[in-house]
């Protein structure tokens, strides 16, 4: 299931009067090939359970969740997974898991009244869904990647053209025939790509091709596909999937760095000119409440976010923005985050997801630091 669909469904989860567990784990093995999360699980699960009175409905529900999560991690976690997210609330019938090839930077455990979605939105933002077209003159592979792994692959194959040593008119006719075959092959590739882009909701395309097929491909791409092509990579068209994945992930990372700067500049410029941009957590929250936001821009360093005022919290009809019913445990930078800021990040991501706004996590914290870590591009002004 696409990560976007899971985010959409989890964002619609209504607050409940029972503990909702959101667990994120970095499941990459250490130098000895062993898991690095078991100590975190043992310590934090025991610590959290003891914060609720024995025999209370909250304690009973939470203990069932923690036991089920531990069993899941023991029996169902794939060795290839580099990250896992689990959302659970026994009393509300919630148990959802996400195993990822993309890494989760650090362990996070949240207990609140709704799923905590900021880290999941960050994975989707860092590892977006895109297509790679790997083609030569008689074959093509169209690969869809997301969350750092291959999601699907289609192949277009045609008869391989052969060289000839004939000269004169025969050679000219032969060359025209070869050219027509190349044109027909590329047309089939473009038709297949168009279907996949439509079905998969692809917004970005990378191309890999030899010097013969690439000009033909560029010429045949209709505008709605050509506008989605973001880069051309010089890779052997016969390269294995792992090599193509690594090269395209690196290319998408470079593109994201530039697009992050462009989007932040557009939001700031729109704000200055009174146009389609806002900056700051309060103005962005207000725009989200009104359904104005087209794309939410949120700092990748959650500790750098600034909280909103009581007035803004009241406007959001969410008192927990000021006094959050959420407990957090994490390592690294995440451990320094104010629980109120954690709740704010959740509120922004959830509102954006529920209003079909795109969520982009800006990895360079300096870009949004002067604006409290938050900005947005708008659909319209009121």
N, C-alpha and C positions, 0 to 999 in steps of 0.2 A: 504494500500500500504506500503511495506517495506520502512523504513527510508532511506536505501541505495539507493533505486530507486529515491526517491525525491531529495536526495543530488546529484545524478548523473544528473538529469534533471536541477536542479537549477544551477549547476556548468557550464552547457553549455550555460547559459544565457549570451548573448553578451552585452557589455557596451552600454548604451543608453544616449542620451543628455537630459534626463529627470530624475527627482528624483525617485530613487528606494528605497522603504521603507522596512526595515527589522526590525521587532518588535519581541522581546522575552519577555514573561511575566511569572513570578512565580504566578500561579493561586491557590496556596494552601490557604485555608481560615485561618483567624487569630483565636485567642482564642474564639472570639464570633461567629465564623462560617461565617464571612463576607469576601468578596474579598478584597485584599490588593493592587490592581493595579489601581483602578479608579482615584485616585489623580495623580499618575504618568501619566496616559493617558491624563487627562485634561490639566495638566500643560505643558507637553512636546509637545502635538499636537498643542496647541495654539502657543507655543514658536517657533516651527519649521516653522509653516505656515507663521509667521510674518517675517521670514528671506528672503522671496521672495517678489518681488514687486507685489502689488495688480493687478490682471488682466493679469499677465504674464502667458505664457504657462506652466512654471514650477509650479507656484502657483495654477493654475487651476487643473493641473494633481494631485498635491500633496493633495489639499483640497478634491478632489474626493476620493483619496485613504484613507485619514484619516477618512472621513465620512463613507466609506464602511467598514473600519476596526472597527470603533466604533459600527456600526450596527451589524456586525458579532459577536463581543464580547457580545453584549446585547442579541442577539437572538439565536446564534448557539453554544456558548461555553457550553460544557457538564459539569455538576456539578462534575463529577468524575475526570476531567482533573486536573493534578497538574502543567502542563506547557503547553504553547501554543506558536507557532511561526507563524508569518504571513509575507508574502512577497508580495508586491504590487507595481505596476506601471501602472496606468490607461492608460497612453499614449502608453505603450508597450504591453498592453493586459495581464499583469501579475497579478494574484491573486491566491496565494497558501497558504494553511493553514495546520498546523500540530498540532494536539492535543495529548498530551502525559500523560501517567500515571507517567512516570519518571519526577521528578521535574527539573525545570530550576532554578538555584541558585538565580538569580537576574534579575531585569528588565533591558533590553537593547533596545535602539532604535537607529537605524542607517539610515542615508539617504545618499546614494551614487549613483553610476551609475551601480552597479551590486548587487545581493543579498549578504548579509554578512553571511557566512556559518560556521565560527569557532564555535559558540555556539552549532549549530546543530550537527556538527562533534563531539563535546565533549560529547553530550548526547549519540550518537551512540557508542562512544568508551567506555563510562562508563557503558552502559547497552547493551552489545552486544547480538546478536542472538545466542541462544544455545538450546539444547534439554535436557529434563529430562526424563529418563525411570524409571517409578515407577512400580515395578513388584512383584507379588508373584507367587505361583505355578500354578495358573489357570487364573489370570487376569493380565493385564498390561495397563498402561496409558502412552502414549508417548506425552509429552507436549513440544511445542515450545514456548519459551519466547523471548521477545525483548522489548527494551525500558521500562523495568520494568513491563511488563504485559503479560498475556497469549495471544498468537497469534492464536494458533490452538491446537487441542487435538485429538488423535486417541486412540481407545481402542481395545485390543485383549482379547477375552474372551473364555475360554474353560471349559469343564465339570470339576466340582470340584471333586477331589479324596476323597474317604472315607476310614476311618480306619477299620481294621478287627481284630478280636481276634483269628483267626485261626492260627494253628501252622504247623510245618513240611513243606512238599513240597508245600502244598496249599499256605502257607504264603510266601514262597520263590517266587512262581510264581506271587503272588499278588504284592509283592514288585518290581519284575521286570516290571510288567505291570505299576505300579505307576511311576517307573523311566522312562519308555518309554513315558508315558504321559507327564511327566515334560519336557523331551527332546523335544518332539514335540511342546509343548506349547512355549518353549523358541525359537525354530526354527522359529515359526510364528512371535514371537516378533522381532527377529533379521531381518527377511525379511521385516516386516513393518517399522522398524527403518531405514533400508537401503534405502527404497523408500523415506521416509520423509527427511533423510539427503541429498539425491541427489536433491530432488525437492526444498528444502528450502535453500540449500547451507550452511548447518550447519558445523561448524568447531570445536565445543566443545560439549561434551556430559557429563552429570552427571547421575549417576545411583543411584537408591534407590531400595533395595531389601532385602528379608529376607535371613536368613542363608542357606536356602535350595536352593533357586533359583539363588542366586548371583554367586556361583561357576559354575553352569551350564551356566549362561549367559556369564561369562568371557571366558569359554571354547569354546563357540559357536560363539563368535564375530569374524568375519574375521579381518585381520590385518588393513585394511583401516578404519574400525570402531573402533577397539581397540585403535588405535593411537589417536583417537579423544576424548577418555574418559579421563577426567581431574580430576575427583574426585568421591568418593562414599560417600553418605550421609546416616546417620543413622536416618531415619524418618520412622514412621509407614506408610506402603504401602497404608493404607486406609485414610491417612491424607487428609484434604480438600485442594483445589487448593491454597488458600491464604497462608496456612502454608508452602506448598511446594515452592511457589513463594518466600516467605520471606527467607526460608532457602537457596534456590539456589542463590538468589541475594547476600546474605551474603557470600556464598562460592565463587561466581564469583568475588566479591570484593577482597577477599583474594588472589585469583589466579592472578587477574590483578596487584595487588601490586608487587607480585614476578616477574611476566612476564615483568612488566615495568622495573624493575631493570635489568633483564636479557637482554632485548632488548637494553637498553642504554649502558650496558657494551659491548654488541656485536658490536654496532655502533662505540663506542670509540675504541675498540680493532681492528676493521676493519680499522678504520682511521689510527691508529698507525702503523699497518702493511702494509698499502697501499693496503688493500683488499676491501671487500664489506661493507664499512662503511664510512660515512662522518659526520662531526660535524660543527656546526655554521650555521647561516642563509644564508650567501653568498654561501658557498660551497654546501649547501643543495638546494638552489634555482637554482644554476647552474646545479646540477644533475637532478633536476626536469625538467628543460628546455630540457635536453638531453634525457629524458625518462629513466634514470638509476634507479630511486627510486622504490624500492619494498614496503617499508613501511616508512612513514613519522612519526617522533617522535617529538611532539610539546608540549611545556610546558602548563600545565593546569592553570598557572598563567600568563595571557596574558601580564600584566604589566612588567613581567620579560624578555620579548623578546627584543632583540636588533635589531635595524633597519639596513638595508643594506646601502652600500655606493652608491653614484651617479653612479659609474661604474657598479655595480650590477643591479641597477634599469634600467640603459640603456640597459644592456644585456637582461633584462626581457622585454624590449620594453614597459615599464609601468612607465611613468613619475609620476603617482600618488603615487608610492611608496615613492617618496620624497616630493610631494606636494599633498596630497590626497584630492579628492573632496568628503569627507565623514564627516558628522557631527555625533557625538555620544552623548548619554546620558545614564547614568547607575548609579547604586548604588554600594557600597562596593568597592572591588578591581578594578572592571571594570572602575570605574570613574577615576582612576589614569592612565589609559592606554593612551599612546601617539597615536593620530589618525594615524600617519604614521605606528606605530606598528600594529594597528588594521588592516590597509590595508595590511600590510605584512602577517599577519596571514591568511587573506582571500586569498591572492595570493598563499600562500603555499598550503592551503587546496584545493583551486580550481584546481591548477595544478596537485596535487596528485590525486584528484578525476577523472580528465579528462584523466589521464594516467593509470587508474586502479591500482593505488598504494593505499595500505591500510593506513588509518590515525589513529594513536594511540595518544591519549592525555595523557601525563605523569602527573599524578596528584601530585606527589611530586616534587615541583619546584626545590628542591636542586639537583636532579639527573641531570638536564640539565643546571643548573645555570652557571657553568663554561664555557658553550659553547653557550651562548646567547639564551638558551631556545629551540634550534633546533638541530636535528640530523636526520640521515636516514640510513636505511639498503638498500643496493643496489642490483639490479639484475645482474649487470655486471660492469666491469671497462672498461674505454676507454683508 
